[in-house]
Amino acid sequence: MTRKSRRLALIAACGAVLALALGLILSAMSGSIVFFRSPTEVASQVVTPGTRFRLGGLVKDGSLQRGPDQTVDFSVTDTNATVQVQYRGLLPDLFREGQGVVAEGTLQPGGVFRADTVLAKHDESYMPREVADALKAQGRWQEGKGMTVAPASQASESKASEAQPAPAADKTLGQRSER
């Protein structure tokens, strides 16, 4: 075996080991990555009953009903479809009708989503991508309101950040001014 062929064999072996390690990492992560689905996806039977997933949308106005023992029933909508949600536990402080929410749980055979975790939006400008697209299609979207739209199919607990303006340049010195 020549020196060149040994070097190529070593590079090929290292590449195979890296590919195997990457494959193992991705397969391990696939079980822990959870994206949220919109009520339209749930209503169109994309999700089978008993599947664990996250449901994201807006809490429908007038749908919040509190029951005994911290049970709460409400509906999540994306203005195209609505899914009834049942939850037992304490709701986040920011939870209210007309606001964004992500609920994690399972879809029951009757079409009711049984949540075991409810996450409310973290500020006044967050909006799931699917809900923003639905509002734009209906003409109810208001540009310039400082709304931050989450990337499609991402969990909502990732913090939406508003764009910060770049520091102003000092025109006389040609340098950035520090504020």
C-alpha beads as a LAMMPS data file, in Angstrom:
LAMMPS data file: protein, C-alpha beads

179 atoms
178 bonds

1 atom types
1 bond types

-500.0 500.0 xlo xhi
-500.0 500.0 ylo yhi
-500.0 500.0 zlo zhi

Masses

1 110.0

Atoms # bond

1 1 1 0.000 0.000 0.000
2 1 1 1.388 3.334 -0.960
3 1 1 1.564 6.320 1.286
4 1 1 -1.134 8.132 -0.708
5 1 1 -3.586 5.223 -0.495
6 1 1 -3.046 4.909 3.280
7 1 1 -3.778 8.602 3.699
8 1 1 -6.979 8.281 1.626
9 1 1 -8.057 5.244 3.668
10 1 1 -7.500 7.185 6.897
11 1 1 -9.523 10.148 5.605
12 1 1 -12.333 7.812 4.480
13 1 1 -12.384 6.076 7.886
14 1 1 -12.544 9.439 9.706
15 1 1 -15.372 10.565 7.420
16 1 1 -17.302 7.344 8.100
17 1 1 -16.884 7.770 11.867
18 1 1 -18.074 11.403 11.654
19 1 1 -21.080 10.403 9.538
20 1 1 -21.983 7.681 12.039
21 1 1 -21.659 10.103 14.974
22 1 1 -23.818 12.689 13.188
23 1 1 -26.432 10.044 12.425
24 1 1 -26.552 8.946 16.064
25 1 1 -26.867 12.536 17.287
26 1 1 -29.702 13.319 14.875
27 1 1 -31.603 10.135 15.733
28 1 1 -31.294 10.886 19.454
29 1 1 -32.540 14.456 18.973
30 1 1 -35.499 13.508 16.792
31 1 1 -37.424 12.245 19.796
32 1 1 -36.909 15.415 21.798
33 1 1 -37.640 18.043 19.151
34 1 1 -41.277 19.076 19.330
35 1 1 -42.779 21.574 16.901
36 1 1 -46.248 22.976 17.294
37 1 1 -49.124 22.403 14.935
38 1 1 -51.881 24.841 14.058
39 1 1 -55.577 24.051 14.604
40 1 1 -55.988 23.871 10.810
41 1 1 -53.442 21.022 10.646
42 1 1 -55.191 19.226 13.488
43 1 1 -58.638 19.670 11.908
44 1 1 -57.441 18.363 8.544
45 1 1 -56.585 15.040 10.230
46 1 1 -52.813 15.450 9.823
47 1 1 -52.502 14.398 13.479
48 1 1 -53.757 11.002 14.610
49 1 1 -55.443 10.687 18.033
50 1 1 -53.078 9.711 20.849
51 1 1 -50.097 11.488 19.275
52 1 1 -48.198 13.830 21.573
53 1 1 -47.579 17.270 20.066
54 1 1 -47.835 21.009 20.679
55 1 1 -50.853 23.006 19.577
56 1 1 -50.275 26.701 18.874
57 1 1 -52.658 29.539 18.134
58 1 1 -54.833 32.176 19.779
59 1 1 -57.200 31.591 22.704
60 1 1 -60.651 32.102 21.192
61 1 1 -62.632 34.964 22.726
62 1 1 -65.492 33.749 24.923
63 1 1 -64.237 30.163 25.084
64 1 1 -62.543 30.193 28.510
65 1 1 -64.473 28.159 31.104
66 1 1 -63.067 27.425 34.542
67 1 1 -64.250 24.336 36.390
68 1 1 -63.649 22.740 39.778
69 1 1 -60.193 21.526 40.856
70 1 1 -58.266 23.879 38.548
71 1 1 -59.790 22.432 35.376
72 1 1 -59.951 24.804 32.439
73 1 1 -61.603 24.406 29.054
74 1 1 -60.823 26.788 26.202
75 1 1 -60.516 26.817 22.439
76 1 1 -57.407 27.498 20.380
77 1 1 -57.922 29.017 16.941
78 1 1 -55.902 30.236 13.984
79 1 1 -59.023 31.942 12.538
80 1 1 -59.498 29.048 10.076
81 1 1 -60.123 26.190 12.498
82 1 1 -60.697 25.762 16.226
83 1 1 -59.616 22.980 18.598
84 1 1 -61.185 22.479 22.026
85 1 1 -58.554 22.158 24.793
86 1 1 -58.931 20.685 28.273
87 1 1 -56.302 21.468 30.898
88 1 1 -55.932 20.841 34.607
89 1 1 -53.518 23.007 36.544
90 1 1 -52.436 26.581 37.040
91 1 1 -52.387 28.765 33.950
92 1 1 -49.555 31.226 33.254
93 1 1 -50.102 34.828 34.354
94 1 1 -50.154 36.061 30.745
95 1 1 -52.856 33.582 29.695
96 1 1 -56.081 35.269 28.535
97 1 1 -58.551 35.259 25.688
98 1 1 -57.351 36.645 22.384
99 1 1 -53.678 36.002 23.203
100 1 1 -51.161 33.537 21.794
101 1 1 -50.774 30.178 23.475
102 1 1 -48.973 26.879 22.954
103 1 1 -50.395 23.808 24.690
104 1 1 -48.559 20.482 24.860
105 1 1 -50.454 17.225 25.197
106 1 1 -52.355 14.593 23.236
107 1 1 -55.330 14.618 20.908
108 1 1 -58.204 12.495 22.209
109 1 1 -60.301 10.341 19.845
110 1 1 -63.222 12.814 20.057
111 1 1 -61.062 15.636 18.701
112 1 1 -60.501 17.287 22.101
113 1 1 -56.900 18.187 22.909
114 1 1 -55.943 17.205 26.466
115 1 1 -53.080 19.479 27.505
116 1 1 -50.659 18.827 30.326
117 1 1 -48.607 22.009 29.728
118 1 1 -49.829 25.456 28.681
119 1 1 -47.388 28.174 27.647
120 1 1 -48.613 31.730 27.194
121 1 1 -46.970 34.228 24.935
122 1 1 -44.161 36.109 26.605
123 1 1 -44.755 39.617 25.284
124 1 1 -47.269 41.660 23.350
125 1 1 -45.591 41.220 19.996
126 1 1 -45.227 37.422 19.573
127 1 1 -47.355 35.691 16.966
128 1 1 -46.992 32.135 15.572
129 1 1 -46.193 32.168 11.825
130 1 1 -49.369 30.238 10.877
131 1 1 -51.609 32.620 12.816
132 1 1 -49.907 35.669 11.272
133 1 1 -50.380 34.204 7.786
134 1 1 -54.070 33.516 8.507
135 1 1 -54.577 37.093 9.763
136 1 1 -52.840 38.476 6.660
137 1 1 -55.083 36.370 4.413
138 1 1 -58.185 37.750 6.145
139 1 1 -56.953 41.345 5.990
140 1 1 -56.842 41.669 9.796
141 1 1 -53.016 41.942 9.999
142 1 1 -51.720 45.354 11.010
143 1 1 -48.223 46.125 9.705
144 1 1 -45.944 48.238 11.834
145 1 1 -47.388 47.143 15.184
146 1 1 -44.011 45.778 16.250
147 1 1 -45.185 42.189 15.961
148 1 1 -42.509 39.541 15.878
149 1 1 -43.472 36.459 13.927
150 1 1 -42.031 33.113 14.928
151 1 1 -40.433 31.005 12.196
152 1 1 -42.723 28.314 10.869
153 1 1 -42.863 25.108 12.931
154 1 1 -40.830 26.251 15.882
155 1 1 -41.677 25.973 19.549
156 1 1 -43.063 29.136 20.972
157 1 1 -40.997 29.285 24.066
158 1 1 -38.100 30.492 21.971
159 1 1 -37.890 34.174 22.771
160 1 1 -38.981 36.524 20.027
161 1 1 -36.725 39.535 19.961
162 1 1 -37.480 42.869 18.473
163 1 1 -34.872 44.211 16.066
164 1 1 -32.540 46.665 17.719
165 1 1 -31.452 49.602 15.601
166 1 1 -27.776 49.734 14.763
167 1 1 -25.800 52.397 16.607
168 1 1 -25.876 55.660 14.728
169 1 1 -22.748 56.571 12.825
170 1 1 -21.067 59.853 13.678
171 1 1 -20.827 61.542 10.292
172 1 1 -18.157 64.023 11.308
173 1 1 -15.704 61.442 12.628
174 1 1 -16.716 58.461 10.465
175 1 1 -16.961 56.272 13.587
176 1 1 -19.850 54.794 15.491
177 1 1 -20.978 56.805 18.454
178 1 1 -21.238 54.917 21.709
179 1 1 -24.471 55.495 23.632

Bonds

1 1 1 2
2 1 2 3
3 1 3 4
4 1 4 5
5 1 5 6
6 1 6 7
7 1 7 8
8 1 8 9
9 1 9 10
10 1 10 11
11 1 11 12
12 1 12 13
13 1 13 14
14 1 14 15
15 1 15 16
16 1 16 17
17 1 17 18
18 1 18 19
19 1 19 20
20 1 20 21
21 1 21 22
22 1 22 23
23 1 23 24
24 1 24 25
25 1 25 26
26 1 26 27
27 1 27 28
28 1 28 29
29 1 29 30
30 1 30 31
31 1 31 32
32 1 32 33
33 1 33 34
34 1 34 35
35 1 35 36
36 1 36 37
37 1 37 38
38 1 38 39
39 1 39 40
40 1 40 41
41 1 41 42
42 1 42 43
43 1 43 44
44 1 44 45
45 1 45 46
46 1 46 47
47 1 47 48
48 1 48 49
49 1 49 50
50 1 50 51
51 1 51 52
52 1 52 53
53 1 53 54
54 1 54 55
55 1 55 56
56 1 56 57
57 1 57 58
58 1 58 59
59 1 59 60
60 1 60 61
61 1 61 62
62 1 62 63
63 1 63 64
64 1 64 65
65 1 65 66
66 1 66 67
67 1 67 68
68 1 68 69
69 1 69 70
70 1 70 71
71 1 71 72
72 1 72 73
73 1 73 74
74 1 74 75
75 1 75 76
76 1 76 77
77 1 77 78
78 1 78 79
79 1 79 80
80 1 80 81
81 1 81 82
82 1 82 83
83 1 83 84
84 1 84 85
85 1 85 86
86 1 86 87
87 1 87 88
88 1 88 89
89 1 89 90
90 1 90 91
91 1 91 92
92 1 92 93
93 1 93 94
94 1 94 95
95 1 95 96
96 1 96 97
97 1 97 98
98 1 98 99
99 1 99 100
100 1 100 101
101 1 101 102
102 1 102 103
103 1 103 104
104 1 104 105
105 1 105 106
106 1 106 107
107 1 107 108
108 1 108 109
109 1 109 110
110 1 110 111
111 1 111 112
112 1 112 113
113 1 113 114
114 1 114 115
115 1 115 116
116 1 116 117
117 1 117 118
118 1 118 119
119 1 119 120
120 1 120 121
121 1 121 122
122 1 122 123
123 1 123 124
124 1 124 125
125 1 125 126
126 1 126 127
127 1 127 128
128 1 128 129
129 1 129 130
130 1 130 131
131 1 131 132
132 1 132 133
133 1 133 134
134 1 134 135
135 1 135 136
136 1 136 137
137 1 137 138
138 1 138 139
139 1 139 140
140 1 140 141
141 1 141 142
142 1 142 143
143 1 143 144
144 1 144 145
145 1 145 146
146 1 146 147
147 1 147 148
148 1 148 149
149 1 149 150
150 1 150 151
151 1 151 152
152 1 152 153
153 1 153 154
154 1 154 155
155 1 155 156
156 1 156 157
157 1 157 158
158 1 158 159
159 1 159 160
160 1 160 161
161 1 161 162
162 1 162 163
163 1 163 164
164 1 164 165
165 1 165 166
166 1 166 167
167 1 167 168
168 1 168 169
169 1 169 170
170 1 170 171
171 1 171 172
172 1 172 173
173 1 173 174
174 1 174 175
175 1 175 176
176 1 176 177
177 1 177 178
178 1 178 179
